[in-house]
Structure formats: C-alpha cells, structure tokens
Amino acid sequence: MDSLSYKTKFISHKQVKRDWLLIDATNLELGRLASRIAFLLRGKHKPFFTPHVNCGDKVVVVNAEKVKLSGSKFYKKTYLTHSGYPGGQKARTPQQIASKEPERLIYEAVRGMLPKNRLGRAMFKNLKVYKGDNHPHAAQNPQVFVPLIK
C-alpha cells in the first residue's frame, strides 16, 4: 500500500478559482437560505475545500425583500444592537428592519453562520445582497443557483 497517495492536499489562496453564483430569495426561508449561502461562501461544496483558506464563491442574492420567516418570527424575533453608551441598546424586529433595509436580514443571518475571525470577515465580503431583480454584477455572468431547500 502506497502511503504517499493518501496525503491530504491543501490549496493556497493563489490557486482558488471563484465562481459567481446568483440566488433568487423569493419565497425562501431565511435560515435555510442563510445556511446554504454560508456553505457556498466557505467553499465547502468544492472538492479542494481548505478550512484556513478563503476558497468560496462570490454570491449575489436578489429579491431580498421577498424572503420569509417561519411562524411569527417576522413580528416577534428581536435583533439587538448597542451603541456603547449607557442606555444605548436598541431592539428591532425583522418587520422594522425589512421596511427600511431588507438586505440587512440576510446579511445578519449569514454573518452569524461564518467564522468569527479575519477569515470569516474576508468570506463575508464575497456576499452581495440586493432588493429587486436588478444587480450590477451582470458582467461577471453569475450562474443561476437554485438551493435545494423547501
């Protein structure tokens, strides 16, 4: 048995080939969509996945305002932020966030599913979310990606 054929191969950031993927968020549940996007941003769907390298694809999400939350989460779930000053804590529901900036719901859900370090922040920069059908990345020819989630 040749032990050299069983070596684990790691790739460097120079060897990574990134694809552009387009996801339509119409009528998809937020958590399931976010977990699939985080999976793509990390690059876990590729055969040469390396945990310490940003080897994921670039993901463009359109129709962010049409994403749905199950149950009564749209009205009862709270997102907390703090300004750093005494009494600076604010709580907002997804309904309040979606009325002003619906992209923020997807951004926050995906950010929570990525690593909490430099690498996770670099992966997060590969996510672009837009409300409506239009996006400025047509020149990159993004492939339409249909997540297998119901």
Wavefront OBJ file of the C-alpha trace (Angstrom):
o trace
v 0.000 0.000 0.000
v 1.471 3.313 -1.054
v 1.134 5.804 1.788
v 2.022 8.765 -0.439
v -1.254 8.528 -2.339
v -3.223 9.282 0.833
v -1.744 12.688 1.551
v -4.201 15.489 2.175
v -3.847 18.251 -0.373
v -4.216 21.850 0.714
v -4.531 24.700 -1.731
v -3.269 28.228 -1.305
v -5.270 31.386 -1.905
v -3.466 31.808 -5.248
v -4.894 28.543 -6.596
v -8.528 29.348 -5.811
v -10.902 29.822 -8.741
v -14.012 31.706 -7.690
v -17.320 31.421 -9.498
v -20.156 33.932 -9.328
v -23.489 32.479 -8.199
v -26.902 34.170 -8.408
v -29.619 33.204 -5.918
v -33.213 34.406 -6.081
v -34.528 34.665 -2.498
v -38.208 34.744 -3.494
v -40.289 32.662 -1.033
v -37.248 31.022 0.581
v -36.957 30.734 4.349
v -34.293 32.996 5.819
v -32.428 30.477 7.975
v -32.246 27.755 5.353
v -31.171 30.247 2.711
v -28.521 31.753 5.017
v -27.035 28.367 5.876
v -26.764 27.488 2.183
v -25.138 30.843 1.397
v -22.649 30.407 4.256
v -21.834 26.937 2.904
v -21.093 28.442 -0.538
v -19.074 31.358 0.866
v -16.842 28.977 2.839
v -16.286 26.776 -0.212
v -17.395 23.555 1.435
v -19.086 22.439 -1.793
v -15.736 22.263 -3.596
v -13.561 19.135 -3.631
v -10.462 21.126 -2.626
v -12.022 22.795 0.451
v -9.339 24.022 2.811
v -10.505 25.317 6.211
v -7.861 28.009 6.588
v -8.193 29.467 3.050
v -10.930 31.684 1.633
v -11.859 29.320 -1.198
v -15.575 30.051 -1.505
v -17.522 31.538 -4.380
v -18.950 35.014 -4.742
v -22.696 35.004 -4.111
v -25.235 37.541 -5.385
v -28.703 37.416 -3.796
v -31.636 39.233 -5.428
v -35.202 39.848 -4.228
v -34.135 40.144 -0.592
v -37.456 41.739 0.344
v -39.313 38.529 -0.617
v -37.551 36.246 1.868
v -39.837 34.772 4.508
v -39.550 33.744 8.127
v -41.489 30.826 9.543
v -44.074 31.159 12.263
v -44.435 34.551 13.915
v -40.708 35.354 13.868
v -41.313 38.226 11.458
v -43.145 40.089 14.237
v -41.681 38.679 17.487
v -37.968 37.974 16.924
v -35.666 40.781 18.058
v -32.294 41.953 16.814
v -30.294 43.766 19.493
v -27.680 46.437 18.847
v -25.756 48.580 21.300
v -24.128 51.941 20.668
v -21.636 51.534 23.519
v -23.172 54.330 25.578
v -25.260 53.763 28.734
v -28.834 53.074 27.694
v -27.733 52.657 24.078
v -29.337 49.281 23.467
v -31.886 49.112 20.654
v -34.183 46.240 19.760
v -35.739 45.926 16.309
v -37.988 43.257 14.821
v -37.500 41.794 11.337
v -40.626 43.687 10.270
v -38.996 47.018 11.216
v -35.716 46.074 9.538
v -37.396 44.807 6.351
v -39.373 48.018 5.953
v -36.167 50.097 5.679
v -33.394 47.753 4.502
v -34.475 44.167 3.740
v -30.920 43.216 2.708
v -29.850 43.531 6.353
v -31.869 40.432 7.355
v -29.866 38.209 5.007
v -26.568 39.883 5.885
v -27.073 39.352 9.630
v -28.204 35.734 9.247
v -25.221 34.807 7.061
v -22.696 36.714 9.187
v -23.749 34.667 12.226
v -23.004 31.424 10.351
v -19.470 32.319 9.221
v -16.298 32.012 11.327
v -15.801 34.842 13.825
v -12.299 35.867 12.726
v -10.357 37.545 9.894
v -11.138 34.714 7.527
v -14.877 34.978 8.202
v -14.790 38.713 7.542
v -12.980 38.110 4.249
v -15.575 35.491 3.242
v -18.401 37.858 4.148
v -17.110 40.411 1.628
v -17.957 37.931 -1.152
v -21.690 38.285 -0.435
v -23.763 40.875 -2.320
v -27.470 41.259 -1.499
v -29.948 43.435 -3.431
v -33.639 44.128 -3.229
v -35.416 43.710 -6.537
v -34.242 41.820 -9.611
v -31.509 44.229 -10.701
v -27.877 43.875 -9.692
v -24.675 45.463 -11.049
v -22.811 42.153 -11.495
v -24.145 41.129 -14.915
v -20.655 41.500 -16.429
v -19.402 38.636 -14.235
v -22.001 36.259 -15.756
v -23.243 34.766 -12.476
v -24.603 31.244 -12.749
v -28.162 30.860 -11.504
v -28.003 28.706 -8.380
v -31.156 27.068 -7.075
v -30.715 25.998 -3.446
v -32.420 22.676 -2.752
v -34.414 23.947 0.201
v -38.140 23.973 0.721
l 1 2 3 4 5 6 7 8 9 10 11 12 13 14 15 16 17 18 19 20 21 22 23 24 25 26 27 28 29 30 31 32 33 34 35 36 37 38 39 40 41 42 43 44 45 46 47 48 49 50 51 52 53 54 55 56 57 58 59 60 61 62 63 64 65 66 67 68 69 70 71 72 73 74 75 76 77 78 79 80 81 82 83 84 85 86 87 88 89 90 91 92 93 94 95 96 97 98 99 100 101 102 103 104 105 106 107 108 109 110 111 112 113 114 115 116 117 118 119 120 121 122 123 124 125 126 127 128 129 130 131 132 133 134 135 136 137 138 139 140 141 142 143 144 145 146 147 148 149 150
